Amino acid sequence: MDRPPADPAEHAQEFSRRYAEDLDIVAGQAMMDLGIPDDQMGARDSLRNSELHSFFPDDRQGGTVSPAGQITLDSGLMNPDLLAVGYDEGAQTAWRRTRIGDRAQAITAHELAEHEYGDHELALIAGPETELPISYAARELLRQMEHGWVGR
């Protein structure tokens, strides 16, 4: 029996590749539930025949936003150590304790704020105040990320 990779980021990426299509549905549904416009849900994935996808299994940041405002989520969602660099222990603990669906909402709100303000640190401030109908847990995670940012 093959063992999963010891590195959490590699394990999350391997899992994401295996379940990419299912995770694409989950990511798209999360964005639809938040009212993200169709033209901002997903982007073309060069690794998958340039098809439009909301979930990119080979990326590891949690999510990204294009200059056109297209939001994607990625394997970082499954990585318990995603916030190990740049965030204090409180934010790291909050990330590990937050469910995947709430993480997806938080990342979507953060990426939307990053597109609006053009800056990661400003998005950390704006994220918890989003008008998107995110869950209480997602909003709390965004607050922990804002207060726990220590920089890179």
DSSP file (Angstrom, degrees, kcal/mol; ACC not computed):
  #  RESIDUE AA STRUCTURE BP1 BP2  ACC     N-H-->O    O-->H-N    N-H-->O    O-->H-N    TCO  KAPPA ALPHA  PHI   PSI    X-CA   Y-CA   Z-CA
    1    1 A M              0   0    0      0, 0.0     2,-0.2     0, 0.0     0, 0.0   0.000 360.0 360.0 360.0 131.5    0.0    0.0    0.0
    2    2 A D        -     0   0    0      1,-0.0     0, 0.0     0, 0.0     0, 0.0  -0.503 360.0-138.2 -73.3 140.1    1.3    3.4   -1.0
    3    3 A R        -     0   0    0     -2,-0.2     3,-0.1     1,-0.1    -1,-0.0  -0.748  22.3-108.9 -96.0 146.5    1.7    5.9    1.9
    4    4 A P        -     0   0    0      0, 0.0     7,-0.1     0, 0.0    -1,-0.1  -0.362  49.2 -83.8 -67.9 155.6    0.7    9.5    1.4
    5    5 A P        -     0   0    0      0, 0.0     6,-0.1     0, 0.0     7,-0.0  -0.274  30.9-133.6 -57.8 145.3    3.6   12.0    1.2
    6    6 A A  S    S+     0   0    0     -3,-0.1     3,-0.0     4,-0.1     0, 0.0   0.837  86.5  85.2 -69.7 -33.8    4.9   13.2    4.6
    7    7 A D  S  > S-     0   0    0      1,-0.1     4,-2.7     2,-0.0     5,-0.2  -0.576  76.5-143.5 -73.0 123.1    4.9   16.8    3.6
    8    8 A P  H  > S+     0   0    0      0, 0.0     4,-2.6     0, 0.0     5,-0.2   0.852  98.9  52.2 -57.8 -36.9    1.4   18.3    4.2
    9    9 A A  H  > S+     0   0    0      2,-0.2     4,-2.1     1,-0.2     5,-0.1   0.908 112.2  45.4 -67.1 -40.7    1.5   20.5    1.0
   10   10 A E  H  > S+     0   0    0      2,-0.2     4,-2.8     1,-0.2    -1,-0.2   0.904 113.1  50.4 -67.6 -40.8    2.5   17.5   -1.1
   11   11 A H  H  X S+     0   0    0     -4,-2.7     4,-2.6     2,-0.2     5,-0.2   0.927 111.1  48.6 -62.1 -44.6   -0.2   15.3    0.5
   12   12 A A  H  X S+     0   0    0     -4,-2.6     4,-2.4    -5,-0.2    -1,-0.2   0.894 112.8  48.5 -62.1 -40.0   -2.8   18.0   -0.1
   13   13 A Q  H  X S+     0   0    0     -4,-2.1     4,-2.4     2,-0.2    -2,-0.2   0.914 111.1  49.1 -68.4 -42.2   -1.7   18.4   -3.7
   14   14 A E  H  X S+     0   0    0     -4,-2.8     4,-2.0     2,-0.2    -2,-0.2   0.933 113.5  47.1 -61.5 -46.1   -1.8   14.6   -4.4
   15   15 A F  H  X S+     0   0    0     -4,-2.6     4,-2.1     1,-0.2    -2,-0.2   0.916 111.4  52.0 -59.4 -44.2   -5.3   14.4   -2.8
   16   16 A S  H  < S+     0   0    0     -4,-2.4    -2,-0.2     1,-0.2    -1,-0.2   0.873 108.1  50.3 -64.1 -38.8   -6.4   17.4   -4.9
   17   17 A R  H >< S+     0   0    0     -4,-2.4     3,-1.0    40,-0.3     4,-0.2   0.919 110.7  50.1 -63.8 -42.2   -5.2   15.8   -8.1
   18   18 A R  H 3< S+     0   0    0     -4,-2.0    -2,-0.2     1,-0.2    -1,-0.2   0.871 124.6  28.1 -64.4 -38.1   -7.0   12.6   -7.3
   19   19 A Y  T 3X S+     0   0    0     -4,-2.1     4,-2.7     1,-0.1     5,-0.3  -0.029  81.1 128.7-114.5  29.3  -10.3   14.4   -6.6
   20   20 A A  H <> S+     0   0    0     -3,-1.0     4,-2.1     1,-0.2    -1,-0.1   0.874  73.2  49.0 -56.3 -43.7   -9.9   17.4   -8.8
   21   21 A E  H  > S+     0   0    0     -4,-0.2     4,-1.6     2,-0.2    -1,-0.2   0.915 113.7  45.9 -67.2 -41.4  -13.2   17.1  -10.6
   22   22 A D  H  > S+     0   0    0      1,-0.2     4,-2.1     2,-0.2    -2,-0.2   0.916 114.0  48.9 -64.9 -42.1  -15.2   16.7   -7.3
   23   23 A L  H  X S+     0   0    0     -4,-2.7     4,-2.9     1,-0.2    -2,-0.2   0.817 105.8  58.0 -68.4 -30.1  -13.3   19.6   -5.7
   24   24 A D  H  X S+     0   0    0     -4,-2.1     4,-2.4    -5,-0.3    -1,-0.2   0.900 107.5  47.4 -64.2 -39.9  -14.0   21.7   -8.8
   25   25 A I  H  X S+     0   0    0     -4,-1.6     4,-2.5     2,-0.2    -2,-0.2   0.923 113.0  48.5 -65.5 -44.6  -17.7   21.1   -8.2
   26   26 A V  H  X S+     0   0    0     -4,-2.1     4,-2.4     2,-0.2    -2,-0.2   0.925 113.1  47.3 -61.9 -45.6  -17.4   22.0   -4.5
   27   27 A A  H  X S+     0   0    0     -4,-2.9     4,-2.1     2,-0.2    -2,-0.2   0.926 113.4  47.8 -63.5 -45.1  -15.4   25.2   -5.2
   28   28 A G  H  X S+     0   0    0     -4,-2.4     4,-2.6     1,-0.2    -1,-0.2   0.902 112.2  49.4 -62.6 -41.1  -17.8   26.3   -7.9
   29   29 A Q  H  X S+     0   0    0     -4,-2.5     4,-2.9     2,-0.2    -1,-0.2   0.902 108.5  53.2 -65.4 -40.6  -20.8   25.6   -5.6
   30   30 A A  H  X S+     0   0    0     -4,-2.4     4,-1.1     1,-0.2    -1,-0.2   0.914 111.9  45.6 -59.8 -42.5  -19.1   27.6   -2.8
   31   31 A M  H  <>S+     0   0    0     -4,-2.1     5,-2.5     2,-0.2     4,-0.5   0.901 112.2  50.9 -68.5 -40.6  -18.7   30.6   -5.1
   32   32 A M  H ><5S+     0   0    0     -4,-2.6     3,-1.4     1,-0.2    -2,-0.2   0.919 107.2  54.3 -61.4 -42.7  -22.2   30.3   -6.4
   33   33 A D  H 3<5S+     0   0    0     -4,-2.9    -1,-0.2     1,-0.3    -2,-0.2   0.795 108.2  50.1 -61.8 -28.5  -23.6   30.2   -2.8
   34   34 A L  T 3<5S-     0   0    0     -4,-1.1    -1,-0.3    -3,-0.2    -2,-0.2   0.513 118.1-112.9 -87.6  -5.5  -21.7   33.4   -2.1
   35   35 A G  T < 5 +     0   0    0     -3,-1.4    -3,-0.2    -4,-0.5    -2,-0.1   0.735  52.7 168.6  82.3  22.4  -23.1   35.1   -5.2
   36   36 A I      < -     0   0    0     -5,-2.5    -1,-0.2    -6,-0.1     5,-0.1  -0.536  42.3-108.4 -67.6 130.3  -19.9   35.4   -7.1
   37   37 A P    >>  -     0   0    0      0, 0.0     3,-2.2     0, 0.0     4,-0.7  -0.248  23.9-114.8 -60.8 148.7  -20.7   36.4  -10.7
   38   38 A D  G >4 S+     0   0    0      1,-0.3     3,-1.0     2,-0.2    -2,-0.1   0.845 114.4  58.3 -52.7 -39.3  -20.2   33.7  -13.4
   39   39 A D  G 34 S+     0   0    0      1,-0.2    -1,-0.3    31,-0.0    -3,-0.0   0.563 108.6  46.5 -74.5  -4.8  -17.4   35.6  -15.1
   40   40 A Q  G <4 S+     0   0    0     -3,-2.2    31,-3.4    30,-0.1     2,-1.1   0.452  87.5  97.4-109.3  -5.0  -15.4   35.6  -11.8
   41   41 A M  B << S-a   71   0A   0     -3,-1.0    31,-0.1    -4,-0.7    29,-0.1  -0.735  93.3 -27.9 -89.8  99.8  -15.9   31.9  -11.0
   42   42 A G        -     0   0    0     29,-2.4     2,-0.3    -2,-1.1    12,-0.3  -0.092  60.9-127.8  89.9 172.4  -12.8   30.1  -12.2
   43   43 A A  E     -D   53   0B   0     10,-2.4    10,-2.8     8,-0.1     2,-0.4  -0.912  38.2 -71.8-151.3 172.0  -10.2   30.6  -14.9
   44   44 A R  E     -D   52   0B   0     -2,-0.3     2,-0.7     8,-0.2     8,-0.2  -0.599  42.4-145.8 -75.9 130.5   -8.7   28.6  -17.7
   45   45 A D  E > > -D   51   0B   0      6,-2.7     3,-1.8    -2,-0.4     5,-1.6  -0.870   6.8-162.2-101.7 109.5   -6.3   25.9  -16.4
   46   46 A S  T 3 5S+     0   0    0     -2,-0.7     3,-0.5     1,-0.3    -1,-0.1   0.740  91.2  58.3 -63.9 -22.5   -3.4   25.4  -18.8
   47   47 A L  T 3 5S+     0   0    0      1,-0.2    -1,-0.3     2,-0.1     2,-0.0   0.564 106.5  49.5 -83.7  -8.1   -2.7   22.0  -17.2
   48   48 A R  T X 5S-     0   0    0     -3,-1.8     3,-2.0     3,-0.2    -3,-0.3  -0.467 132.8 -76.3-129.8  61.2   -6.2   20.8  -18.1
   49   49 A N  T 3 5S-     0   0    0     -3,-0.5    -3,-0.2     1,-0.3    -2,-0.1   0.743  80.3 -74.3  57.2  28.5   -6.6   21.6  -21.8
   50   50 A S  T 3 <S+     0   0    0     -5,-1.6    -1,-0.3     1,-0.2    -4,-0.2   0.772  88.2 158.1  55.7  28.8   -7.2   25.3  -20.9
   51   51 A E  E <   -D   45   0B   0     -3,-2.0    -6,-2.7    -6,-0.7     2,-0.4  -0.466  50.4 -99.0 -78.2 155.3  -10.7   24.4  -19.7
   52   52 A L  E     +D   44   0B   0     -8,-0.2     2,-0.3    -2,-0.1    -8,-0.2  -0.633  53.0 167.3 -76.6 125.3  -12.5   26.7  -17.3
   53   53 A H  E     -D   43   0B   0    -10,-2.8   -10,-2.4    -2,-0.4     3,-0.1  -0.986  38.3-156.4-140.2 149.3  -12.1   25.4  -13.6
   54   54 A S  S    S+     0   0    0     -2,-0.3    19,-3.0   -12,-0.3     2,-0.4   0.588  87.3  55.2 -94.8 -16.0  -12.8   26.9  -10.2
   55   55 A F  E     -b   73   0A   0     17,-0.2    19,-0.2   -35,-0.1    -1,-0.2  -0.979  62.7-167.1-125.5 126.6  -10.3   24.5   -8.5
   56   56 A F  E >   -b   74   0A   0     17,-2.9     3,-1.2    -2,-0.4    19,-1.0  -0.906   1.9-169.0-113.1 102.3   -6.7   24.1   -9.5
   57   57 A P  T 3  S+     0   0    0      0, 0.0   -40,-0.3     0, 0.0   -41,-0.2   0.738  82.8  55.9 -65.9 -22.8   -5.2   21.0   -7.9
   58   58 A D  T 3  S+     0   0    0    -42,-0.1     2,-0.2   -41,-0.1   -45,-0.1   0.576  90.1  85.0 -90.3  -8.4   -1.6   21.9   -8.8
   59   59 A D    <   -     0   0    0     -3,-1.2    16,-1.2    14,-0.1    17,-0.3  -0.605  56.9-166.8 -88.3 157.2   -1.5   25.3   -7.1
   60   60 A R        +     0   0    0     -2,-0.2    -1,-0.1    15,-0.2    19,-0.1   0.279  60.4  91.2-129.3  10.1   -0.8   25.5   -3.4
   61   61 A Q  S    S-     0   0    0      1,-0.1    -1,-0.1    12,-0.0    12,-0.0   0.621  93.6-113.4 -86.5 -12.0   -1.7   29.0   -2.1
   62   62 A G  S    S-     0   0    0     -3,-0.0    12,-1.6     2,-0.0     2,-0.3  -0.273  84.8 -12.4 103.8 -44.7   -5.3   28.3   -1.1
   63   63 A G  E     -C   73   0A   0     10,-0.3     2,-0.3    13,-0.1    10,-0.2  -0.956  59.2-154.9-175.9 163.4   -6.6   30.5   -3.9
   64   64 A T  E     -C   72   0A   0      8,-2.2     8,-2.3    -2,-0.3     2,-0.4  -0.939   7.5-147.0-143.0 165.1   -5.7   33.2   -6.4
   65   65 A V  E     -C   71   0A   0     -2,-0.3     6,-0.2     6,-0.2    -2,-0.0  -0.998  17.8-137.3-135.9 133.9   -7.4   36.0   -8.3
   66   66 A S    >   -     0   0    0      4,-2.0     3,-2.2    -2,-0.4     6,-0.0  -0.351  33.7-101.2 -81.7 166.9   -6.5   37.0  -11.8
   67   67 A P  T 3  S+     0   0    0      0, 0.0    -1,-0.1     0, 0.0     0, 0.0   0.786 126.5  56.1 -57.9 -25.5   -6.1   40.7  -12.9
   68   68 A A  T 3  S-     0   0    0      2,-0.1    47,-0.0   -28,-0.0    -2,-0.0   0.461 124.4-105.4 -85.2  -1.1   -9.6   40.3  -14.4
   69   69 A G    <   +     0   0    0     -3,-2.2     2,-0.5     1,-0.3    46,-0.1   0.632  65.7 154.2  89.6  14.3  -11.0   39.2  -11.1
   70   70 A Q        -     0   0    0    -29,-0.1    -4,-2.0    45,-0.0     2,-0.4  -0.681  31.3-150.0 -80.9 122.5  -11.3   35.5  -11.8
   71   71 A I  E     +aC  41  65A   0    -31,-3.4   -29,-2.4    -2,-0.5     2,-0.3  -0.764  17.9 177.5 -99.5 134.8  -11.2   33.5   -8.5
   72   72 A T  E     - C   0  64A   0     -8,-2.3    -8,-2.2    -2,-0.4     2,-0.3  -0.978  15.7-150.0-131.1 149.4   -9.8   30.0   -8.2
   73   73 A L  E     -bC  55  63A   0    -19,-3.0   -17,-2.9    -2,-0.3   -10,-0.3  -0.744  22.7-177.0-108.2 163.1   -9.3   27.8   -5.2
   74   74 A D  E >   -b   56   0A   0    -12,-1.6     3,-2.3    -2,-0.3     4,-0.2  -0.808  44.4 -64.9-150.6-171.7   -6.6   25.2   -5.0
   75   75 A S  G >  S+     0   0    0    -16,-1.2     3,-1.6   -19,-1.0     4,-0.5   0.669 110.6  81.1 -60.8 -18.4   -4.9   22.4   -3.0
   76   76 A G  G >  S+     0   0    0    -17,-0.3     3,-1.1     1,-0.3    -1,-0.3   0.780  77.4  73.0 -57.4 -25.7   -3.9   24.8   -0.3
   77   77 A L  G <  S+     0   0    0     -3,-2.3    -1,-0.3     1,-0.3    -2,-0.2   0.854 101.5  41.9 -54.3 -36.3   -7.4   24.3    1.0
   78   78 A M  G <  S+     0   0    0     -3,-1.6    -1,-0.3    -4,-0.2    -2,-0.2   0.478  90.5 102.6 -92.2  -3.7   -6.5   20.9    2.2
   79   79 A N    X   -     0   0    0     -3,-1.1     3,-1.6    -4,-0.5     4,-0.2  -0.717  53.8-163.6 -86.9 111.1   -3.1   21.8    3.6
   80   80 A P  T 3  S+     0   0    0      0, 0.0     3,-0.3     0, 0.0    16,-0.2   0.727  92.0  50.5 -65.6 -19.0   -3.2   22.0    7.4
   81   81 A D  T >  S+     0   0    0      1,-0.2     3,-2.2     2,-0.1     4,-0.3   0.160  72.0 117.6-102.3  17.8    0.1   23.9    7.3
   82   82 A L  G X  S+     0   0    0     -3,-1.6     3,-0.5     1,-0.3    -1,-0.2   0.865  80.7  42.8 -54.7 -39.3   -0.9   26.5    4.7
   83   83 A L  G 3> S+     0   0    0     -3,-0.3     4,-0.7     1,-0.2    -1,-0.3   0.198  79.8 109.5 -94.2  17.4   -0.5   29.4    7.1
   84   84 A A  G <4 S+     0   0    0     -3,-2.2     2,-0.5     2,-0.1    -1,-0.2   0.783  76.0  54.5 -64.5 -26.2    2.8   28.2    8.6
   85   85 A V  T <4 S+     0   0    0     -3,-0.5    -1,-0.1    -4,-0.3    67,-0.1  -0.941 118.4   9.2-111.1 125.0    4.7   31.0    6.9
   86   86 A G  T  4 S+     0   0    0     -2,-0.5    64,-3.1     1,-0.2    65,-1.3   0.318 109.9  83.4  97.6  -7.8    3.6   34.5    7.5
   87   87 A Y  B  < S-E  149   0C   0     -4,-0.7    62,-0.2    62,-0.3    -1,-0.2  -0.943  73.2-116.0-131.7 151.0    1.1   34.0   10.3
   88   88 A D     >  -     0   0    0     60,-2.4     4,-2.1    -2,-0.3     3,-0.2  -0.172  41.6 -94.3 -75.7 175.7    1.2   33.6   14.0
   89   89 A E  H  > S+     0   0    0      1,-0.2     4,-2.7     2,-0.2     5,-0.2   0.831 122.1  58.7 -62.7 -34.3    0.2   30.4   15.9
   90   90 A G  H  > S+     0   0    0      2,-0.2     4,-2.3     1,-0.2    -1,-0.2   0.923 109.0  43.4 -62.4 -44.6   -3.3   31.7   16.6
   91   91 A A  H  > S+     0   0    0     -3,-0.2     4,-2.4    53,-0.2    -2,-0.2   0.893 113.7  51.9 -67.2 -39.8   -4.0   32.0   12.8
   92   92 A Q  H  X S+     0   0    0     -4,-2.1     4,-2.3     2,-0.2    -2,-0.2   0.918 111.2  46.9 -62.2 -43.7   -2.4   28.7   12.1
   93   93 A T  H  X S+     0   0    0     -4,-2.7     4,-1.9     2,-0.2    -2,-0.2   0.915 110.9  51.8 -64.8 -43.3   -4.5   27.0   14.7
   94   94 A A  H  X S+     0   0    0     -4,-2.3     4,-1.1    -5,-0.2    -2,-0.2   0.916 109.6  50.6 -59.7 -42.9   -7.7   28.7   13.4
   95   95 A W  H >< S+     0   0    0     -4,-2.4     3,-0.8     1,-0.2    -2,-0.2   0.943 110.2  48.7 -59.3 -48.9   -6.9   27.4    9.9
   96   96 A R  H 3< S+     0   0    0     -4,-2.3    -1,-0.2     1,-0.2    -2,-0.2   0.821 114.1  46.7 -62.8 -31.3   -6.3   23.9   11.1
   97   97 A R  H 3< S+     0   0    0     -4,-1.9     2,-0.3    -5,-0.2    -1,-0.2   0.597  92.4  95.8 -87.7 -12.0   -9.6   23.9   13.0
   98   98 A T  S << S-     0   0    0     -4,-1.1     5,-0.0    -3,-0.8    40,-0.0  -0.635  78.6-116.0 -86.8 135.3  -11.7   25.4   10.3
   99   99 A R     >  -     0   0    0     -2,-0.3     4,-2.4     1,-0.1     3,-0.2  -0.240  25.8-111.4 -65.9 156.1  -13.7   23.1    8.0
  100  100 A I  H  > S+     0   0    0      1,-0.2     4,-2.7     2,-0.2     5,-0.2   0.888 116.0  53.1 -58.1 -43.9  -12.9   23.0    4.3
  101  101 A G  H  > S+     0   0    0      1,-0.2     4,-1.7     2,-0.2    -1,-0.2   0.886 111.5  45.9 -61.5 -38.6  -16.2   24.6    3.2
  102  102 A D  H  > S+     0   0    0     -3,-0.2     4,-2.4     2,-0.2    -1,-0.2   0.856 111.0  53.1 -72.2 -35.1  -15.6   27.6    5.6
  103  103 A R  H  X S+     0   0    0     -4,-2.4     4,-3.0     2,-0.2     5,-0.2   0.927 107.3  52.6 -61.2 -44.0  -12.0   27.8    4.4
  104  104 A A  H  X S+     0   0    0     -4,-2.7     4,-2.3     1,-0.2    -2,-0.2   0.900 110.4  47.4 -60.1 -41.7  -13.3   28.0    0.8
  105  105 A Q  H  X S+     0   0    0     -4,-1.7     4,-2.5     2,-0.2    -1,-0.2   0.925 112.8  48.9 -64.7 -44.2  -15.6   30.9    1.8
  106  106 A A  H  X S+     0   0    0     -4,-2.4     4,-2.6     1,-0.2    -2,-0.2   0.924 112.8  46.7 -62.7 -44.6  -12.8   32.7    3.6
  107  107 A I  H  X S+     0   0    0     -4,-3.0     4,-3.0     2,-0.2     5,-0.2   0.911 111.2  52.1 -66.3 -40.7  -10.4   32.3    0.7
  108  108 A T  H  X S+     0   0    0     -4,-2.3     4,-2.3    -5,-0.2    -2,-0.2   0.937 112.1  45.9 -59.6 -46.6  -13.0   33.4   -1.8
  109  109 A A  H  X S+     0   0    0     -4,-2.5     4,-2.2     2,-0.2    -2,-0.2   0.904 113.8  49.5 -62.9 -41.2  -13.7   36.6    0.2
  110  110 A H  H  X S+     0   0    0     -4,-2.6     4,-2.6     2,-0.2    -2,-0.2   0.932 111.3  48.2 -63.6 -46.0  -10.0   37.3    0.7
  111  111 A E  H  X S+     0   0    0     -4,-3.0     4,-2.1     1,-0.2    -2,-0.2   0.887 110.3  51.7 -64.6 -38.5   -9.3   36.9   -3.0
  112  112 A L  H  X S+     0   0    0     -4,-2.3     4,-2.1    -5,-0.2    -1,-0.2   0.916 112.0  46.9 -62.4 -42.8  -12.2   39.1   -4.0
  113  113 A A  H  X S+     0   0    0     -4,-2.2     4,-2.9     2,-0.2     5,-0.3   0.874 109.3  54.6 -65.8 -37.1  -10.8   41.8   -1.5
  114  114 A E  H  X S+     0   0    0     -4,-2.6     4,-2.1     1,-0.2     5,-0.3   0.883 109.0  48.0 -64.8 -36.8   -7.4   41.3   -3.0
  115  115 A H  H  < S+     0   0    0     -4,-2.1    -2,-0.2     2,-0.2    -1,-0.2   0.922 114.3  46.6 -66.6 -42.9   -8.7   42.0   -6.4
  116  116 A E  H  < S+     0   0    0     -4,-2.1    -2,-0.2     1,-0.2    -1,-0.2   0.906 125.9  27.9 -66.5 -42.5  -10.6   45.1   -5.2
  117  117 A Y  H  < S-     0   0    0     -4,-2.9    -2,-0.2     2,-0.2    -1,-0.2   0.603  94.1-135.8 -99.7 -13.4   -7.7   46.6   -3.2
  118  118 A G  S  < S+     0   0    0     -4,-2.1     2,-0.3    -5,-0.3    -3,-0.1   0.706  72.6  87.4  71.2  20.1   -4.7   45.1   -5.2
  119  119 A D     >  -     0   0    0     -6,-0.3     4,-1.9    -5,-0.3    -2,-0.2  -0.981  69.5-139.8-156.3 136.6   -2.8   44.1   -2.1
  120  120 A H  H  > S+     0   0    0     -2,-0.3     4,-1.9     1,-0.2     5,-0.1   0.924 105.2  48.5 -62.9 -46.3   -2.6   41.1    0.2
  121  121 A E  H  > S+     0   0    0      1,-0.2     4,-1.3     2,-0.2    -1,-0.2   0.889 111.9  48.5 -66.4 -38.9   -2.3   43.1    3.4
  122  122 A L  H  > S+     0   0    0      1,-0.2     4,-2.5     2,-0.2    -1,-0.2   0.866 109.5  54.3 -66.9 -34.4   -5.2   45.4    2.5
  123  123 A A  H  X S+     0   0    0     -4,-1.9     4,-2.8     1,-0.2    -2,-0.2   0.846 102.5  57.4 -66.7 -33.2   -7.3   42.3    1.7
  124  124 A L  H  < S+     0   0    0     -4,-1.9    -1,-0.2     2,-0.2    22,-0.2   0.878 111.3  42.9 -62.8 -36.7   -6.5   40.9    5.1
  125  125 A I  H  < S+     0   0    0     -4,-1.3     4,-0.3     1,-0.1    -2,-0.2   0.905 120.2  40.9 -74.1 -43.2   -8.1   44.0    6.6
  126  126 A A  H >< S+     0   0    0     -4,-2.5     3,-1.3     1,-0.2    -2,-0.2   0.810  98.1  77.7 -77.0 -30.6  -11.1   44.1    4.3
  127  127 A G  G >< S+     0   0    0     -4,-2.8     3,-1.9     1,-0.3    -1,-0.2   0.876  91.3  49.2 -50.6 -51.7  -11.8   40.3    4.2
  128  128 A P  G 3  S+     0   0    0      0, 0.0    -1,-0.3     0, 0.0    -2,-0.1   0.739 110.1  54.0 -64.4 -19.3  -13.5   40.0    7.6
  129  129 A E  G <  S+     0   0    0     -3,-1.3    -2,-0.2    -4,-0.3    -3,-0.1   0.288  80.2 139.4 -96.1   9.7  -15.8   43.0    6.7
  130  130 A T    <   -     0   0    0     -3,-1.9     4,-0.1    -4,-0.2    -3,-0.1  -0.134  53.3-142.1 -54.5 148.0  -16.9   41.4    3.4
  131  131 A E        +     0   0    0    -22,-0.1    -1,-0.1     2,-0.1    -2,-0.0   0.465  67.8 115.0 -88.6  -3.3  -20.6   41.8    2.5
  132  132 A L  S    S-     0   0    0      1,-0.1     2,-2.2   -27,-0.1   -97,-0.1  -0.361  82.9-110.8 -63.0 148.3  -20.6   38.3    1.1
  133  133 A P        +     0   0    0      0, 0.0    -1,-0.1     0, 0.0     2,-0.1  -0.321  59.3 160.5 -80.2  58.9  -22.8   35.9    3.0
  134  134 A I        -     0   0    0     -2,-2.2   -32,-0.1     1,-0.1   -28,-0.0  -0.377  42.8 -95.9 -79.0 160.6  -20.0   33.9    4.5
  135  135 A S     >  -     0   0    0      1,-0.1     4,-2.2    -2,-0.1     5,-0.2  -0.208  29.7-110.6 -70.1 163.3  -20.4   31.7    7.5
  136  136 A Y  H  > S+     0   0    0      1,-0.2     4,-2.5     2,-0.2     5,-0.2   0.909 120.5  52.8 -58.5 -43.2  -19.5   32.8   11.0
  137  137 A A  H  > S+     0   0    0      1,-0.2     4,-2.2     2,-0.2    -1,-0.2   0.883 108.5  49.5 -63.3 -39.4  -16.5   30.4   11.0
  138  138 A A  H  > S+     0   0    0      2,-0.2     4,-2.2     1,-0.2    -1,-0.2   0.907 111.5  48.9 -65.8 -41.5  -15.2   31.8    7.7
  139  139 A R  H  X S+     0   0    0     -4,-2.2     4,-1.9     2,-0.2    -2,-0.2   0.899 111.3  49.9 -65.5 -39.9  -15.5   35.4    9.1
  140  140 A E  H  X S+     0   0    0     -4,-2.5     4,-2.5     2,-0.2    -2,-0.2   0.896 108.9  52.2 -65.2 -39.8  -13.7   34.3   12.3
  141  141 A L  H  X S+     0   0    0     -4,-2.2     4,-2.5     1,-0.2    -2,-0.2   0.929 108.6  50.6 -61.1 -44.1  -10.9   32.7   10.2
  142  142 A L  H  X S+     0   0    0     -4,-2.2     4,-2.3     2,-0.2    -1,-0.2   0.876 109.5  51.2 -61.5 -37.3  -10.5   35.9    8.3
  143  143 A R  H  X S+     0   0    0     -4,-1.9     4,-2.7     2,-0.2     5,-0.3   0.921 110.2  48.9 -65.2 -43.1  -10.2   37.9   11.5
  144  144 A Q  H  X S+     0   0    0     -4,-2.5     4,-2.2     1,-0.2   -53,-0.2   0.896 111.3  50.2 -62.8 -39.5   -7.6   35.5   12.8
  145  145 A M  H  X S+     0   0    0     -4,-2.5     4,-0.6     2,-0.2    -2,-0.2   0.905 111.2  49.0 -65.1 -41.1   -5.7   35.9    9.5
  146  146 A E  H >< S+     0   0    0     -4,-2.3     3,-0.7   -22,-0.2    -2,-0.2   0.954 118.8  37.6 -62.3 -50.1   -5.9   39.7    9.8
  147  147 A H  H 3< S+     0   0    0     -4,-2.7    -1,-0.2     1,-0.2    -2,-0.2   0.753 117.3  52.0 -75.7 -23.8   -4.6   39.8   13.4
  148  148 A G  H 3< S+     0   0    0     -4,-2.2   -60,-2.4    -5,-0.3     2,-0.3   0.426  75.5 121.7 -94.9   1.6   -2.1   36.9   12.9
  149  149 A W  B <<  +E   87   0C   0     -3,-0.7   -62,-0.3    -4,-0.6     3,-0.1  -0.501  24.7 165.3 -68.6 124.3   -0.3   38.3    9.9
  150  150 A V        -     0   0    0    -64,-3.1   -63,-0.2    -2,-0.3    -1,-0.2   0.395  46.4-118.3-116.5  -3.7    3.4   38.7   10.7
  151  151 A G              0   0    0    -65,-1.3    -1,-0.2     1,-0.2   -65,-0.2  -0.162 360.0 360.0  90.5 174.2    4.6   39.0    7.1
  152  152 A R              0   0    0    -67,-0.1    -1,-0.2   -66,-0.1   -65,-0.1   0.419 360.0 360.0-103.5 360.0    6.9   37.0    5.0
